[in-house]
């Protein structure tokens, strides 16, 4: 920064917006990590994006490829990088100095929401908790826990550079070894906290030493028969004969680190991994666990940030009058991007959660009014009148105009800020939100009153009304609609959003809230490749089909779920992997390439079981003539790489039957979260 005059000036101009955005975010109920903002130029931004948001990464060709792709996207396709932020405490966000002030403000508000998500989502906490201090500090809040990602990745980069610089180690061998590991970076147990393989091995040894076999107790047959029943003895005998591992292992990368070897091409056999090889695998595995929550929450996280950015920039006018059109144009482009857009889908789902929660709150009040039932609600209640009663008072809509008449004791008012505003210390015309509390802002921005959501309240169907009424035991509480709505909790929608933000990932979020109502209202549809026409066609508008298709894009990061089934397959030391088939076939060409990589980490032949769909040429032709889609036949396949060639064989259905889900099995939550 020494000679970067423009960057320094940009930083100076953004000090106040950064401070105010942080205050507004907290007024709105967000609780983010503190954020360090860095001013970078165009080339530095491209480098940071290539590096995944960090300044120091290990040497590898992937970064140069990512940099070149990002640079060409901006140069030839019109793509623009507004920001990048990483999950750390404090978080680090990078602002491009060439952006307009409107864009910078949008980025800052967006980043504050991301930092809140990082700090409070429990999937991110899996990695943070695994590294945090235990014992006396375990009760500390999230501000004391840190993924320490920047330092971790910098240490990894430095260590891998040291390994590459070692004259006894071939640099190209190191890069190839990294290539092998990166092919498997998504084959981890994303639902578990990161633990080093060494710690897991020590834990297993401890468990085994404290739980001896019956034979180890050196008891007589008479004593054994009296102490242990036949079932226990049978279980013990069975445990000695079971395959290893006893249960399928999802953390393939960790299993290969713990049990694998390397293939020595000169010796033509498996040999122990070198220390540097095991060290690199553990470092890259740890990085995979760090980045997993970001992959698991793309829609949830980006939608959360887009929602609160829009709230701050648009509805609370954090964008000035001279900045708003620029902001609105760029926001529209982001939300209008083609393809599966996580910003748009996420924002719409968060708005739906807010609206549905607020609607339930209103219906619970109205169904407690004397004479109103779930059957008569539509005829006995005027919803236009309801909206009028819900409208915030005039002073809440126009804080500057009512400044001297606002009651400082009102729970919707920040009394200290009100005093400073009256004394001229606070620009209430520009920042009226500063005088309000979370409760005041929630009522000021009540979702059911927004023009784009008009009609959402009436849209509640008979089944929803009946379901709510069934659990209202004090259904004669209010004498009138006015009395009922006087008790409305305007914070219910935002409170519920924060609860969901804590515990969900993309798959659980979509599973819970991609409802028939949402799919229909937003015109979502499913599409697939047509064997009849040879192109892609709309296959269904049924909400269940849409939901199933969409969730497959996010299950296991949208990647195949591969597990280790047997480390001594066919009693020959071969590794057996299995593809948990959910209706989506593997790309066989890519799968064979990965098998060749896994062979280098196992040292012996590797086999993969999967299921494919096959079409009979005659059936395809008949279906085409009938203007129908042909029905595929599911077939079991076994892929095997022995170090020289890949073989692909058809296997009996009984061999792969256990891999086929009866229905789409998302299997996304740890047991205790169900």
Phi, psi and omega in degrees: 000353188305316184250019184261076184299316182295319179296320179297319179294320176299316179299319180296317181295333185267356181300314182292312177303322179297314180298314183291322179297320178298319179292317180296318179302317181288327174299326182277004176097004178279153182224071189276160164301151168298149185239131169264124180259134181240137177264125183228161177267183186300313182293321180294323178296317178298321179295317180296319178297318178298325181275007179074024176096009182235156186273337185229119175227165182291155180293129177190150183294338184299326183291319178296322178295316179295322179296315181296320179296316180295318180296317180290327178298317178290326185282320188249335185253359177079011178290147181228131179269113179275319185195167166212140181224143179244157180279105178201169177229102002288153175287157178238126179238145185240125182250132181278125189295338182279352180290153176288165179297324177299316179294320180297317179296319178299317179298315183298315179294322178298316182294320180300322178291320176300316181297326174295317180296315178303317187286335191240349178280130187288341175290323172293327180293338177302319180284317181299314182295329182292335181253352186283159181290137179263179175083233188297331183269000186295336183273357183294156181282180188296340181293338180269348178261144182211134173292342177051042189292318181301315180293320180298311182292326177294320177298316179299317180299315181296318183293319180292325175297320177299317180297316181294330181280349180294122183296341181271358181241130180286123182301319180296327178294323178295315180297319178296321180295321176295319177303315180302314183292321183293333175297338186246013187293341177262003178262062177238172176271089188294345182266006181240155176289150178292133171222133176303145181302322180300317179295322179295320180295319179295323178295320178296319180297322179294316179299317182293324182287334180265359181228072186291156174290160178300321182296331182288345183279349177055049179259154176289160180300323181295314180293318181301316182293332181279325185276320185247136178278174185295325181294318178297317180295322179293319178298319181294319179293321180293323181297331180285338185255357182288157180287166178243127002282159183294325177235151178304140183253123180278330180279078183297318181298317178294322179295318179295325177293320183283322189243350187278173175227184172248153178269122178266106184296324181292317180279340180070031181204172178280137176227165180299145175294146171289158181301319182293329179291314178296321180297317179295318178301317181293321178296314181290328176294318179297320177296323178298320177292326179294316184279346183304313181300328178293323177288328183283344188232029184300310180293313181301312186288312180292323177295320178300313181294319180295323180297308185286329173300313179297320179299313184286311185289318185267300188285332174255012171054038173295332170280126179293169182299329180276356182248344192295318182296319177298315179298312183299321179295314182289324177296320179296323179292320179296312182288339182262007180299147184283170180080193178284105188260106183294331179295310183292309181300315181296315180297316179297321179291320178295321177296323178294317177301313180299311182296318182294321178294315179294323178297318179298320178300315180294316181296323177299322178290312184295324181285356173264359178283135182300130179091353180256127177236170180295335179283326187258001187305313184297328182269331187266352181236131176269108186289334173296320178293323177300314180297324179294321179291332181278346184299135182296152180298161186302321183294331180284332177279331183227074183300313181300321182290338182247015191308315185283346183255359181287137180280116181293342180272355178293131181298346178273002186241136172273102188300319181296315179294324178298318179297317180292325178294318178293332179273003178081008181276349185227131181280086185286336176294322181274325185229069181297335181299336183296337182273349187256160174261179177304317180296319180294318180292324179297319178287323180298328183244035183300124194295325186289350179264353182286141184305322183290344180250012179299133181097349181295324181296314181290341187288350179300125182281172181299322182295321178293318179297317179295318180299318179293316183295330184299331184252014177262097185280333178258060189282002177243036189284325187248147178273337183210166177297322179299316179296320182296314184285344176293340181262007183298135174266105185288347181271356186303317182298311180293323178299316181294322178299319180292324177297316181293319178303331182288323195243348188262158164241183186301316185291315180293326178295311179295321180299322184277326192239357173277073187274170176303318181299316182294313182300316181292315183294330184256007174058043176279151178212161177258147176222158179203168180288133181261120175288341181286318185252343181082008177227189181265136181225155173298126182259334183192148169247006179293128183305323179295319179293319179298315181297316182297315180297315185293320182293332177295337179288344186242343178298127182052046180062018185078010181257160176297145175268114181245136180230157173274123179258324184206127178266000178222053185297134180060023178056036183230012180078008178281157179261128177252117174255154180224140178263118177283099189282125180240026180101348179253125183283155170288152166280105188299322180297315178293321181298319179292324176299318181292323177302321178296324177292315182298324178304321180294333181267346180256325177088353181222171182305148182234133181239144178230128174262136178209179179233135177238165175252131180237145180242131175282132183303321180295317180296323179297317181293317179297316180297321180297318180293329180271003182059045179232168174266135179290151178268124180281161174249129179276131187230138177281137180231146176237120177256135182221135175238125185252012181104344181235318182214159177259132175244141179235118183235148172278136181240162178298145183302327181299336180288330185243001185304324182290347181273342185272124178285138175299318172229179179294117183258099184284325172045059190255343187252139169302151187306320185287351180267352184292000000 
